[in-house]
Amino acid sequence: MVINRADNRSGHFNEGDRVQLTDNKGRHYSFNLMRGKEFHTHQGFIKHDEIIGLPEGSVLSINSTTGVIQKYLAFKPLLTDYVLSMPRSATIVYPKDAALIVGFADIFPGARVLEAGVGSGALTLSLLRAVGQNGLVHSVEKREEFASNAKSNIEHYFKGLPDNWKLTLGTLEEVPANELHGEYDRVILDMLTPWECIDQAAKVLVPGGVYMAYVATTTQLSNVAEGLKKDGRFTEPESFESIIRPWHHDGLAVRPEHRIIGHTGFLIYARRMAPGTEILQRRRRPSKGLYGIGEE
């Protein structure tokens, strides 16, 4: 049984933990703690034994070989830190989008989630943490090199492969029905043509379940939206993107940063209707100027 990282709430560094050191310029250095080992920089070194047992948030001083004392702030890396620094075989689902997927798809403790398009495993990590030990995440990845890298990243993060995670190599369309875990509460797709899996999603989702796709282009977004509407077993889809603008604050000097974390992808989702139920068409007020409305 793999120990969930959430169970380690001691707030102290133990052997085997990953530590992230941050210098006064905001640069990060991350490594696993092992007794007898040393972490070296061009200015000196620090022994792992000196870190083990310390509380998170401690300030460490490097044993200098240059006469310049360099200090570092020590924390265990957050999931965001881990995802942004882990080895990648494909573009990751960035934390800003993973957080929205978990929130808007309502990934709850105990949920059964079917995921297609694992990539480097970034989203899978968020899904596994959200469903908890009583939930299930079944991931499908068609490229073996992606699946291997994702497996390594997930195993490294959880210090072992979670018992409630299943990884299937192949495309979602090719997965035999007997390999799927019956019904799912959520279907999350990060793939080139998620509209081709709408029928399969409808078959495995429980009534009220959520279908969500993460796509990069407006063409993909349109195809998914039209596919969901044409299928007739889902509510009218909703879609959005997220843009993050950091802010600088130094006393009364409060202003937006010059950089913006802009477009990474679109999220589109809909809910599974009850079997045999006709979708309730949404009424919209026509815009002025449409079909002569508002004209004199």
C-alpha positions in Angstrom: 0.0 0.0 0.0 1.5 3.3 -1.1 1.5 6.0 1.6 -0.3 9.1 0.5 1.9 12.2 0.7 -1.0 13.9 2.4 -0.4 11.7 5.4 3.1 13.3 6.0 2.0 16.4 7.9 4.9 16.6 10.3 6.1 19.9 8.9 9.7 18.6 9.3 12.2 17.2 6.9 12.7 13.4 6.9 15.1 11.2 5.0 13.7 10.5 1.6 11.7 13.8 1.5 12.3 16.2 -1.4 13.5 19.6 -0.3 13.4 22.8 -2.4 16.0 25.5 -1.6 15.4 29.1 -2.7 18.1 31.7 -2.7 17.6 35.5 -2.4 17.3 35.8 -6.2 14.3 33.4 -6.3 16.3 30.5 -7.9 15.2 27.0 -6.9 17.3 23.9 -6.2 15.5 20.6 -5.5 16.8 17.2 -4.4 15.9 14.2 -2.2 17.3 14.0 1.3 19.7 11.1 1.9 21.8 10.6 5.0 25.5 11.0 4.3 25.0 13.0 1.1 25.9 16.6 0.3 24.3 19.3 -1.8 27.0 21.4 -3.7 26.9 24.8 -5.3 29.7 26.9 -6.8 29.9 28.7 -3.4 30.0 25.7 -1.1 28.0 22.8 0.2 25.5 21.7 2.8 25.1 18.2 4.3 21.8 16.5 4.0 22.1 15.5 7.6 22.0 19.1 8.6 18.6 19.5 6.9 16.9 16.3 8.1 14.9 17.0 11.3 14.6 20.7 10.6 11.1 22.3 10.3 10.0 23.6 6.9 10.6 27.3 6.5 14.1 27.1 8.0 16.9 29.3 6.6 20.1 27.4 5.8 23.6 28.6 5.4 26.0 27.0 2.9 29.3 25.8 4.2 31.3 28.3 2.2 34.4 27.6 0.3 34.7 31.1 -1.1 34.2 33.1 2.1 30.7 34.4 0.9 27.9 33.1 3.0 24.9 32.1 0.9 21.6 31.5 2.6 18.6 29.4 1.4 15.0 29.1 2.4 14.0 25.4 2.7 10.5 24.0 2.0 9.1 20.8 0.7 8.0 21.6 -2.9 4.4 22.1 -3.6 2.7 20.1 -6.3 3.0 23.1 -8.6 6.8 23.2 -8.0 7.1 19.5 -8.7 5.1 19.6 -11.9 7.0 22.6 -13.3 10.4 20.9 -12.6 9.7 17.2 -13.4 11.0 15.6 -16.6 8.6 16.1 -19.5 8.0 14.0 -22.6 5.0 16.2 -23.7 3.6 19.6 -22.9 2.1 19.5 -19.5 -1.3 20.7 -18.3 -0.2 23.7 -16.4 -1.2 24.2 -12.7 -3.6 27.0 -13.5 -5.5 24.7 -15.8 -5.2 21.6 -13.6 -6.7 23.6 -10.7 -9.7 24.6 -12.9 -10.2 21.1 -14.1 -10.3 19.8 -10.6 -12.7 22.6 -9.6 -15.0 22.9 -12.5 -15.2 19.1 -13.2 -15.9 18.7 -9.4 -13.3 16.0 -8.8 -14.3 14.9 -5.3 -12.9 12.4 -2.8 -13.9 8.9 -3.9 -14.7 9.9 -7.5 -14.1 7.4 -10.4 -12.2 9.3 -13.1 -11.4 8.1 -16.7 -8.6 10.2 -18.2 -7.2 10.0 -21.7 -4.0 11.7 -22.8 -1.6 11.3 -19.9 1.4 13.2 -21.4 3.9 13.7 -18.6 1.5 13.0 -15.8 0.9 16.5 -14.5 -2.9 16.4 -14.6 -2.9 12.8 -13.3 -1.1 13.9 -10.2 -3.8 16.5 -9.5 -6.6 14.0 -10.2 -5.1 11.3 -7.9 -4.7 13.8 -5.0 -8.3 15.0 -5.6 -10.0 11.6 -5.6 -8.1 10.4 -2.5 -7.4 6.8 -1.5 -11.0 5.8 -1.9 -11.3 7.1 -5.5 -10.0 5.7 -8.8 -8.1 7.2 -11.7 -7.9 5.2 -14.9 -5.5 6.8 -17.4 -5.2 5.9 -21.0 -2.2 6.9 -23.1 -1.5 5.9 -26.7 2.3 6.7 -26.7 4.5 4.3 -24.8 7.3 6.9 -24.2 4.7 9.3 -22.7 3.2 6.6 -20.5 6.6 5.5 -19.2 7.6 9.1 -18.3 4.3 9.8 -16.6 4.6 6.5 -14.6 8.1 7.6 -13.5 6.9 11.0 -12.4 3.9 9.7 -10.5 5.9 7.0 -8.8 8.6 9.5 -7.8 6.0 11.9 -6.4 4.0 9.4 -4.4 7.1 7.4 -3.5 5.5 4.4 -5.2 2.7 3.8 -7.6 -0.7 4.5 -6.1 -2.9 1.4 -5.7 -5.9 3.4 -7.1 -4.3 4.3 -10.4 -4.5 2.2 -13.5 -2.6 3.0 -16.7 -3.7 1.5 -20.0 -1.5 1.8 -23.1 -3.5 2.6 -26.3 -6.2 4.9 -27.5 -9.5 5.4 -25.6 -11.5 4.2 -28.6 -9.5 0.9 -28.6 -9.9 0.1 -24.9 -12.2 -3.0 -24.6 -15.3 -2.4 -22.5 -14.2 -5.2 -20.1 -11.1 -3.2 -19.2 -13.0 -0.2 -18.1 -14.1 0.0 -14.5 -17.9 0.0 -15.2 -19.2 3.5 -14.7 -17.3 6.7 -14.1 -18.2 9.9 -12.4 -15.9 12.0 -14.6 -14.3 11.7 -18.1 -11.3 14.1 -18.6 -9.8 14.2 -22.1 -6.5 15.9 -23.1 -6.1 14.7 -26.7 -6.1 16.0 -30.3 -9.6 14.8 -31.1 -11.7 14.5 -28.0 -15.0 14.8 -30.0 -14.3 11.3 -31.3 -14.7 9.9 -27.8 -18.0 11.6 -27.0 -20.1 8.5 -27.6 -17.8 6.3 -25.4 -17.9 9.0 -22.7 -21.7 8.9 -22.8 -21.7 5.2 -22.4 -19.4 5.0 -19.4 -20.5 8.2 -17.5 -23.2 7.9 -14.8 -26.2 10.3 -15.1 -25.0 13.7 -13.9 -21.4 12.8 -14.7 -19.1 15.4 -16.2 -17.4 15.3 -19.6 -14.5 17.7 -19.8 -12.0 18.3 -22.6 -8.8 20.3 -22.6 -7.9 21.6 -26.1 -5.5 24.1 -27.6 -7.2 25.7 -30.6 -10.6 27.2 -31.4 -11.1 24.6 -34.2 -10.9 21.8 -31.6 -13.1 23.8 -29.3 -15.8 24.2 -32.0 -15.6 20.5 -32.9 -16.1 19.4 -29.3 -19.0 21.8 -28.7 -20.8 20.8 -31.9 -20.2 17.1 -31.1 -21.7 17.4 -27.7 -24.7 19.2 -29.0 -25.3 16.7 -31.8 -24.9 13.7 -29.5 -28.0 14.7 -27.5 -27.0 13.0 -24.3 -25.3 16.0 -22.7 -26.3 19.4 -21.4 -25.3 22.4 -23.5 -21.5 22.7 -23.2 -19.7 25.6 -21.5 -16.2 26.7 -22.2 -13.6 29.1 -21.1 -9.8 29.8 -20.8 -7.8 31.2 -18.0 -5.2 34.0 -18.0 -3.2 34.9 -14.9 -1.6 38.3 -14.4 0.8 38.4 -11.5 1.1 41.7 -9.4 4.1 43.4 -8.0 3.7 44.9 -4.5 6.3 46.9 -2.6 4.8 49.2 -0.1 2.5 51.6 -1.9 4.0 50.6 -5.3 1.4 48.1 -6.4 1.2 47.4 -10.1 0.7 44.5 -12.5 3.7 42.6 -13.6 4.8 43.1 -17.2 4.4 39.4 -17.9 1.1 37.5 -18.2 0.6 33.8 -18.1 -1.7 33.8 -21.1 -3.4 31.2 -23.3 -2.5 27.6 -22.6 -5.7 25.9 -23.6 -9.5 25.9 -23.6 -11.7 23.9 -21.2 -15.1 22.7 -22.3 -17.5 20.6 -20.2 -21.0 19.3 -20.1 -23.0 16.9 -17.9 -24.5 13.6 -18.8 -28.3 13.6 -19.1 -30.5 10.8 -17.7 -30.9 8.0 -20.3 -33.8 8.7 -22.7 -34.2 12.3 -21.6 -34.5 15.0 -24.2 -32.2 17.9 -23.6 -33.8 21.2 -22.5 -32.9 23.8 -25.1 -31.5 27.0 -23.7 -33.3 30.2 -24.6 -31.2 33.2 -25.5 -32.2 36.8 -26.1 -31.2 37.8 -29.6 -28.8 40.6 -30.0 -29.8 44.0 -31.4 -29.5 44.1 -35.2 -30.0 40.3 -35.6 -32.6 39.5 -38.2 -33.8 43.0 -38.2 -34.5 43.2 -34.5 -34.1 46.8 -33.2 -34.2 48.2 -36.7 -36.8 50.9 -37.5 
